[in-house]
Amino acid sequence: MTLKNRLLRVTHLLFAILLLVQLLPDRSSNDVHTGALIAFAVGLEILTLAGSFLTKKKESLSLLLDIVGFIFAILTVWSLATTKFDLLNPLLFPAPGKVFAQFAEDREKIFINIRSSLGITVKGFVLASAVAVPLGLFLGWNARLGGAATYISKFFSSIPPIVYIPYGIALLPTFRSVSVFVIFLATFWPVFAGTMSGVMHVDQRIIDSAKVLNVPKPEMLFSVILPASLPQIFLGCNQGLSVSFILLTSAEMIGARDGMGYYVKYYSDFGDYTRTITGLLVIGIVVIAVTFLFNQLQKRLLKWKH
């Protein structure tokens, strides 16, 4: 790609528009922290320019620029509706610069809560996957047991895991262990169902070829069936991961003393909507980042499929 294709893009024009909007007079009587907004926008633009030169694939560059362009557009509209024209209630809808300044002020507290939430999610997700994948392999390999297990998994997966929180609180020693238990249930059934579906729909020709070569059953299961089932297994993992973050946030709002759900709930109870929106944005960014990393792992492990 030429230098022109990398630099002359709509995204950079939107960045310039965002900066020009900040020159308009402020109608809001509150402290809007315009400097924090400009600092964020400039930092994001610098990272975007660096990514434009480092990215080799045209599709990846277009995706990066489109995402950043949307961010600049949203910040421009947000700034106009709050700081510049004061169209929204400043208590419920703080200026973007105020949110970025609040993040900078609370960054240590936010990172501690992120670490807590991610720790719970990883523990529940890994435990559920470690149990669901082998169990799904063995049950899916047996046609009779697999048929019955499919209906059982549909029954239990239809029950929202969050309803088990009262039982978990009564049976488990800490709320953190309750949260891990809820994430375990949220992840187990999608991964279990995806594994069984993958095993039961493996191409029969692959199995027949392995049988002709007299492949032993354990090797057949883990060296032939498991790799062929990976696309469905990852599909179940993606579903479980998405549901896990939703349930974790809900669980932390009920009785936790840390985590991003607790952060949002605690400050919303006090009517501090600047911190509430800050927490919501952080949760969204963390979920996107974790999902992106998981998808990259999936692409690497399923490279053979393409």
Beta strands, then each sheet from edge to edge (+ up, - down):
end
